[in-house]
Amino acid sequence: MSEVEIKRGLEGVHFTETELSFINGQEGKLYYLGYPIDQLAENSSFEEVSYLLLHKKLPTADELALFKEKMVKNRNLAVEKIASFADYPKDAHPMAALRTAISEIGLFDPTEEDTSYESLYEKSISLISKMATVTAAIKRLREGKMPIEPDPELSHAGNFYYMMNGTKPSKEQEKLLDVALILHAEHGMNASTFTALAVHSTASDIYSSIVAAIGALKGPRHGGANEQVMRMVQEIGDPEAAAGWVQGKLANKERIMGMGHRVYKALDPRAVILKKYAEIVAKAHGKSKEYEILTIVEREAGKVLNPRGIYPNVDFFSGVVYSDLGIPTDFFTPVFAVARISGWTAHILEYYRMDNRLLRPKAKFVGELDRKYVPIDQR
Ligand SMILES: CC(C)(COP(=O)(O)OP(=O)(O)OC[C@H]1O[C@@H](n2cnc3c(N)ncnc32)[C@H](O)[C@@H]1OP(=O)(O)O)[C@@H](O)C(=O)NCCC(=O)NCCS
């Protein structure tokens, strides 16, 4: 037993193969199906990226049109579902509400237990479409407003914006949200994707897998970090206070949220793209104070952390962009889920096609053996 090598946090462990994405952590590069992320962010759409992930190829114009049509058809939720979301406590975390809502949708889906590939594929598209509708409905209900029906004429990002805010987005806002969704759609074997596969490898249903993934994404070391970054900006309050705040945190050995990554030891390429958009937003719409605070934190923390391979990750600049799109801080992580659902379902389909082998690691046993049971009154 002493020879067992323990990989803490499963770091560096490969349990399967994937074609979906590749991260070059040393050079700060990310590819979906071999396409560099900046090319996809620049030229593609969330629908096309979702098709790419599910089908492992870029669609032709006809294939994309059919896929979009399918997504639009799957956007709507039954009225009774929305009514039940209205009963959720308003002070619960939106990720807890989202987790419950997706579970409810599964509960009422008569095909939930059908684990054939065809059914899994159909449910994947349904989940990719509905995650946005559910998130927007939960947001509106928490604000005491009525949910808005999807508009079939709008793109996925445009419609998501519309269902959240009640107004149609400008071309610029639509592109901004679309880029954010593309950047968050897939990221290898992260904690939530691994969780989804662990559940699905037991031959459980896809809703259970996605509900579990939402639970994993909720944590501040994973998807919840973007929310923490915004809270950090609010706590700092003034650009003048930023440098001192960072020095204090690092002296106390506290973590700077939105920095560091298990795989990237260089600047996260998604942070590079989001920083560009955050700067545009800051200049155009008066978010310059938040942006300035972030750049000071990046610089000051970087002096200590960059030499240790710790740089801003995707969550560092996303908050400024999200707030400009009318997304409240506690909805940052649900918006992440609206994007990552494509990666989760694509990995489930890929692993299922491979062999869906049960994921069952081991822990090295270090306890005592052959202990004698002592009756409770003699302990
Ligand atoms: C994401 C994260 C969990 C990955 O870290 P990891 O690979 O598990 O590495 P560890 O947690 O073991 O950290 C290694 C060292 O770097 C330090 N470190 C990592 N991230 C840090 C951060 N954001 N701020 C300050 N120190 C950090 C740790 O304190 C630790 O220091 P030590 O060796 O002196 O104890 C970590 O970087 C983190 O907590 N970041 C902040 C949360 C965040 O932004 N998460 C979103 C990820 S996309």
The ligand as an SDF file (V2000), in Angstrom:
LIG
                    3D

 48 50  0  0  0  0  0  0  0  0999 V2000
   -8.2020   28.1380   -9.2970 C   0  0  0  0  0  0  0  0  0  0  0  0
   -7.3260   27.6270   -8.1780 C   0  0  0  0  0  0  0  0  0  0  0  0
   -8.1800   26.8230   -7.1650 C   0  0  0  0  0  0  0  0  0  0  0  0
   -6.2790   26.6890   -8.7800 C   0  0  0  0  0  0  0  0  0  0  0  0
   -5.3240   26.4540   -7.8940 O   0  0  0  0  0  0  0  0  0  0  0  0
   -4.5700   25.0550   -7.7000 P   0  0  0  0  0  0  0  0  0  0  0  0
   -3.9770   24.5720   -8.9440 O   0  0  0  0  0  0  0  0  0  0  0  0
   -5.4710   24.1010   -6.9790 O   0  0  0  0  0  0  0  0  0  0  0  0
   -3.4080   25.5280   -6.7890 O   0  0  0  0  0  0  0  0  0  0  0  0
   -3.4590   25.6940   -5.2220 P   0  0  0  0  0  0  0  0  0  0  0  0
   -4.8200   26.0440   -4.7320 O   0  0  0  0  0  0  0  0  0  0  0  0
   -2.8080   24.4680   -4.6670 O   0  0  0  0  0  0  0  0  0  0  0  0
   -2.4770   26.9540   -5.0510 O   0  0  0  0  0  0  0  0  0  0  0  0
   -1.0750   26.8670   -5.2190 C   0  0  0  0  0  0  0  0  0  0  0  0
   -0.4170   28.0420   -4.5230 C   0  0  0  0  0  0  0  0  0  0  0  0
   -0.7360   29.2460   -5.2160 O   0  0  0  0  0  0  0  0  0  0  0  0
   -1.4360   30.1430   -4.3790 C   0  0  0  0  0  0  0  0  0  0  0  0
   -2.5240   30.7300   -5.1350 N   0  0  0  0  0  0  0  0  0  0  0  0
   -3.2850   30.1360   -6.0900 C   0  0  0  0  0  0  0  0  0  0  0  0
   -4.1940   30.9990   -6.5490 N   0  0  0  0  0  0  0  0  0  0  0  0
   -4.0090   32.1440   -5.8790 C   0  0  0  0  0  0  0  0  0  0  0  0
   -4.6750   33.3990   -5.9030 C   0  0  0  0  0  0  0  0  0  0  0  0
   -5.7110   33.5980   -6.7150 N   0  0  0  0  0  0  0  0  0  0  0  0
   -4.2480   34.3520   -5.0840 N   0  0  0  0  0  0  0  0  0  0  0  0
   -3.1880   34.1480   -4.2530 C   0  0  0  0  0  0  0  0  0  0  0  0
   -2.5430   32.9650   -4.1770 N   0  0  0  0  0  0  0  0  0  0  0  0
   -2.9450   31.9950   -4.9810 C   0  0  0  0  0  0  0  0  0  0  0  0
   -2.0070   29.2840   -3.2560 C   0  0  0  0  0  0  0  0  0  0  0  0
   -2.2290   30.0180   -2.0840 O   0  0  0  0  0  0  0  0  0  0  0  0
   -0.9170   28.2400   -3.1010 C   0  0  0  0  0  0  0  0  0  0  0  0
    0.1190   28.8230   -2.3520 O   0  0  0  0  0  0  0  0  0  0  0  0
    1.0260   27.9400   -1.3390 P   0  0  0  0  0  0  0  0  0  0  0  0
    1.7240   26.9550   -2.2230 O   0  0  0  0  0  0  0  0  0  0  0  0
    1.8990   28.9460   -0.6920 O   0  0  0  0  0  0  0  0  0  0  0  0
    0.0550   27.2810   -0.4030 O   0  0  0  0  0  0  0  0  0  0  0  0
   -6.6360   28.8020   -7.4310 C   0  0  0  0  0  0  0  0  0  0  0  0
   -5.7660   29.4680   -8.3000 O   0  0  0  0  0  0  0  0  0  0  0  0
   -7.6570   29.7750   -6.8330 C   0  0  0  0  0  0  0  0  0  0  0  0
   -8.1920   29.5050   -5.7530 O   0  0  0  0  0  0  0  0  0  0  0  0
   -7.9140   30.9170   -7.5270 N   0  0  0  0  0  0  0  0  0  0  0  0
   -8.8870   31.8790   -7.0930 C   0  0  0  0  0  0  0  0  0  0  0  0
  -10.2640   31.3940   -7.4540 C   0  0  0  0  0  0  0  0  0  0  0  0
  -10.5490   31.5010   -8.9380 C   0  0  0  0  0  0  0  0  0  0  0  0
  -10.3190   32.5160   -9.5560 O   0  0  0  0  0  0  0  0  0  0  0  0
  -11.1140   30.4200   -9.4830 N   0  0  0  0  0  0  0  0  0  0  0  0
  -11.5250   30.3900  -10.8830 C   0  0  0  0  0  0  0  0  0  0  0  0
  -10.7350   29.4100  -11.6650 C   0  0  0  0  0  0  0  0  0  0  0  0
  -11.1650   29.5410  -13.3810 S   0  0  0  0  0  0  0  0  0  0  0  0
  1  2  1  0
  2  3  1  0
  2  4  1  0
  2 36  1  0
  4  5  1  0
  5  6  1  0
  6  7  2  0
  6  8  1  0
  6  9  1  0
  9 10  1  0
 10 11  2  0
 10 12  1  0
 10 13  1  0
 13 14  1  0
 14 15  1  0
 15 16  1  0
 15 30  1  0
 16 17  1  0
 17 18  1  0
 17 28  1  0
 18 19  1  0
 18 27  1  0
 19 20  2  0
 20 21  1  0
 21 22  1  0
 21 27  2  0
 22 23  1  0
 22 24  2  0
 24 25  1  0
 25 26  2  0
 26 27  1  0
 28 29  1  0
 28 30  1  0
 30 31  1  0
 31 32  1  0
 32 33  2  0
 32 34  1  0
 32 35  1  0
 36 37  1  0
 36 38  1  0
 38 39  2  0
 38 40  1  0
 40 41  1  0
 41 42  1  0
 42 43  1  0
 43 44  2  0
 43 45  1  0
 45 46  1  0
 46 47  1  0
 47 48  1  0
M  END
$$$$
